[in-house]
Amino acid sequence: MLKHQSYYENKFYEFIQGTSSARLGNSLYSDINNKTRFDVFYNKLGVSFKTKNLGEINFFIDNYTFNQFYKVAENDAAYIPNKKYNLHNRVNNVGGQYEFNRNKWDFNILLQNAISNQPSSNYEVFAKYKFSDVNFIKISAQQISKLPDNIFLFNVSDYDNYNWNTTFKNEKISILKAETKNKWFEASVQLTNLKDHLYFYNTAERIDSLVVKPFQYNNSIQYLCAEIAKEIKYKNWALDNRVKLQEVQQDDKILNLPYLVLRNTLYYTKPVFKKAMLLQTGVTINYFSNYYANDYVAVIGEFFVQNQTKVGGFPVLDFFVNARVQQCRIYLKAEHINALFTNKVDYYNAPNSPFRDFHIRFGLEWNFFK
């Protein structure tokens, strides 16, 4: 069997500033207009062989072509090394995939390597045993050698400090994960090792300056994540609980994450109006412990590592109502209710980025065909 997959994607990022900011450094113009356009064209051609007893084998070759264009005035050329304004690249991969499904066992192996000038690879394997359609245990492993994202390699801006043309090694990511779902709970444990991790950091010496540059961390970072979920039901009531614990081992504070993340939903479900409508209403509480969240710099649209300000440590309370009548669904959600009666200055999801205030969402969804 022959298989073909193709897609085209076009997007852009634009940063407009009526008056240049001294905090970001020198600029050629008093008004800033940075625009980046990104085009991606992907093609994948493969052939598969499937047998009843041995499973399915796939072989493929793909082509990933991207072009990144920067809007630059002619007299900006002095800013850019070698007068380079565009970034073009093409990556070709060859690979194979083996899938085996029999009785209660699922196996999957994926091997993929680049054959272009820029080496990259992706190796994945998992084994899954199904006790039933909804109860299973699964173990997976993945090894990735990932090309640096374009923003780390090349950027053009009206600000002097935000022009660079760099070279970095591939990021290496190793993942080992175990997960299960049964009648008692859902749970997963994931161990990730990051090598040559890429990140942004503010290099400015003055507190009122912002000079964010790309860097590569040569040491290893170990990330451990454990998550468990359990839904408890009693008659028309249900309580859905999700808990995530995260731990990072590193010599320097490069990857910062909250240690605890909670999501709890208490809701009530009942058919009403002689069972013509199914009504569901409840409340959701979200919480994450305080940590050094990455800050945001709008001129490049990226987050950068900071170790001065902690955010988090506060709950967010939402109230919702869902109703369904045949193919029609109506929903209402009041988000961040506790902002009405608590100190709003404490709510941040990133340094210098306040959390959303109280607001209401309302929607109607109507499916005309079943």
Secondary structure as GFF3:
##gff-version 3
##sequence-region A 1 370
A	DSSP	beta_strand	2	17	.	.	.	ID=ss1
A	DSSP	three_ten_helix	22	24	.	.	.	ID=ss2
A	DSSP	beta_strand	32	51	.	.	.	ID=ss3
A	DSSP	beta_strand	55	70	.	.	.	ID=ss4
A	DSSP	three_ten_helix	74	79	.	.	.	ID=ss5
A	DSSP	three_ten_helix	81	83	.	.	.	ID=ss6
A	DSSP	beta_strand	86	102	.	.	.	ID=ss7
A	DSSP	beta_strand	105	114	.	.	.	ID=ss8
A	DSSP	beta_strand	121	130	.	.	.	ID=ss9
A	DSSP	beta_strand	136	146	.	.	.	ID=ss10
A	DSSP	alpha_helix	150	153	.	.	.	ID=ss11
A	DSSP	beta_strand	154	155	.	.	.	ID=ss12
A	DSSP	three_ten_helix	160	162	.	.	.	ID=ss13
A	DSSP	beta_strand	164	165	.	.	.	ID=ss14
A	DSSP	beta_strand	171	181	.	.	.	ID=ss15
A	DSSP	beta_strand	186	202	.	.	.	ID=ss16
A	DSSP	beta_strand	212	234	.	.	.	ID=ss17
A	DSSP	beta_strand	237	249	.	.	.	ID=ss18
A	DSSP	beta_strand	260	272	.	.	.	ID=ss19
A	DSSP	beta_strand	277	288	.	.	.	ID=ss20
A	DSSP	beta_strand	295	297	.	.	.	ID=ss21
A	DSSP	beta_strand	302	304	.	.	.	ID=ss22
A	DSSP	beta_strand	314	325	.	.	.	ID=ss23
A	DSSP	beta_strand	328	335	.	.	.	ID=ss24
A	DSSP	three_ten_helix	337	340	.	.	.	ID=ss25
A	DSSP	three_ten_helix	344	346	.	.	.	ID=ss26
A	DSSP	beta_strand	348	350	.	.	.	ID=ss27
A	DSSP	beta_strand	353	354	.	.	.	ID=ss28
A	DSSP	beta_strand	359	366	.	.	.	ID=ss29
###
